Amino acid sequence: MFRRTFWFTAGAAAGVWATAKVNRKLKQLTPESLAAQAADKAIETGHRLKDFALDVRAGMVQREAELEEALGLDAPAEPQPARAGELPEPRRRGALRRTPNPTTHVLPTISYNRNEDH
């Protein structure tokens, strides 16, 4: 008698456990849950990209300072530190002023009619 009761209880517990597990999985696969998971992943990816961009920018500033020092160019001793979580402002330099040759930048005008091919 106790043996039957034990196996009946064990079967009922296994059924409850399996039902709860299936219901949890079904809730994870609803469209709303999938959308929330995708949004969370997108936000996480955005943060990682921002951190990557900040690291790249810091490396660029450091390398530019090294190159300017090696080449003997006048550069500020310390770059302006960026505020936490922001990309630093791009450095503005005086551009070389050249007047472009107007004859080299003019593209020939060719009209194309699709009906000519048929």
C-alpha positions as CSV (number, residue, x, y, z in Angstrom):
1,M,0.0,0.0,0.0
2,F,2.8,2.5,0.9
3,R,4.6,1.5,-2.3
4,R,1.6,2.5,-4.4
5,T,1.2,5.7,-2.5
6,F,4.9,6.5,-3.0
7,W,4.8,6.0,-6.8
8,F,1.5,7.8,-7.1
9,T,3.0,10.8,-5.3
10,A,6.2,10.7,-7.3
11,G,4.2,10.6,-10.5
12,A,2.0,13.5,-9.5
13,A,5.1,15.6,-8.4
14,A,6.8,14.8,-11.8
15,G,3.6,15.8,-13.6
16,V,3.4,19.1,-11.7
17,W,7.1,19.8,-12.3
18,A,6.9,19.1,-16.0
19,T,3.7,21.2,-16.4
20,A,5.3,24.1,-14.6
21,K,8.4,23.8,-16.8
22,V,6.4,23.7,-20.0
23,N,4.3,26.7,-19.0
24,R,7.5,28.7,-18.2
25,K,8.9,27.9,-21.6
26,L,5.7,28.8,-23.3
27,K,5.7,32.2,-21.6
28,Q,9.2,32.8,-22.8
29,L,8.1,32.1,-26.4
30,T,5.2,34.6,-26.5
31,P,5.6,37.5,-28.9
32,E,5.7,40.0,-26.1
33,S,8.5,38.1,-24.3
34,L,10.5,37.7,-27.5
35,A,10.2,41.4,-28.3
36,A,11.4,42.3,-24.7
37,Q,14.3,39.9,-25.0
38,A,15.3,41.4,-28.4
39,A,15.0,44.9,-27.0
40,D,17.2,44.0,-24.1
41,K,19.8,42.5,-26.4
42,A,19.7,45.6,-28.7
43,I,20.3,47.9,-25.7
44,E,23.1,45.7,-24.5
45,T,24.7,45.7,-27.9
46,G,24.3,49.5,-28.1
47,H,26.2,49.9,-24.8
48,R,29.0,47.6,-26.0
49,L,29.3,49.5,-29.3
50,K,29.4,52.8,-27.4
51,D,32.2,51.4,-25.1
52,F,34.0,50.2,-28.1
53,A,33.8,53.6,-29.8
54,L,35.0,55.3,-26.6
55,D,38.0,52.9,-26.5
56,V,38.8,53.5,-30.2
57,R,38.5,57.3,-29.8
58,A,40.8,57.2,-26.7
59,G,43.3,55.1,-28.6
60,M,43.2,57.5,-31.6
61,V,43.8,60.5,-29.4
62,Q,46.7,58.8,-27.7
63,R,48.2,57.7,-31.1
64,E,47.8,61.2,-32.6
65,A,49.6,62.6,-29.6
66,E,52.4,60.1,-30.1
67,L,52.7,60.9,-33.8
68,E,52.6,64.6,-33.2
69,E,55.3,64.4,-30.6
70,A,57.4,62.2,-32.9
71,L,57.0,64.6,-35.8
72,G,57.5,67.7,-33.7
73,L,54.1,69.2,-34.5
74,D,52.6,71.8,-32.1
75,A,49.9,70.0,-30.2
76,P,48.2,70.5,-26.8
77,A,50.1,68.7,-24.0
78,E,46.9,67.0,-22.7
79,P,43.8,66.3,-24.7
80,Q,40.5,67.5,-23.1
81,P,39.1,64.5,-21.1
82,A,35.6,63.5,-22.1
83,R,32.8,63.6,-19.6
84,A,31.7,60.2,-18.4
85,G,29.7,58.3,-21.0
86,E,30.3,60.8,-23.9
87,L,32.4,60.7,-26.9
88,P,35.0,63.5,-27.0
89,E,34.5,66.3,-29.4
90,P,36.3,65.9,-32.7
91,R,39.5,67.9,-33.0
92,R,39.4,70.6,-35.5
93,R,42.4,71.4,-37.5
94,G,43.1,74.0,-40.1
95,A,42.4,72.4,-43.5
96,L,44.7,73.0,-46.4
97,R,43.1,75.5,-48.6
98,R,43.3,74.4,-52.2
99,T,41.1,75.5,-54.9
100,P,40.0,72.4,-56.9
101,N,40.6,72.3,-60.6
102,P,37.1,72.7,-62.0
103,T,37.9,70.7,-65.1
104,T,38.9,67.6,-63.2
105,H,35.7,67.6,-61.0
106,V,33.2,68.0,-63.8
107,L,31.5,64.7,-64.7
108,P,30.3,64.2,-68.2
109,T,26.5,64.4,-68.5
110,I,25.2,61.2,-70.2
111,S,21.6,60.8,-70.6
112,Y,20.4,57.2,-70.3
113,N,17.1,56.2,-71.7
114,R,16.0,52.7,-70.7
115,N,13.8,52.4,-73.8
116,E,16.8,52.6,-76.1
117,D,17.9,49.1,-75.3
118,H,14.6,47.5,-76.3
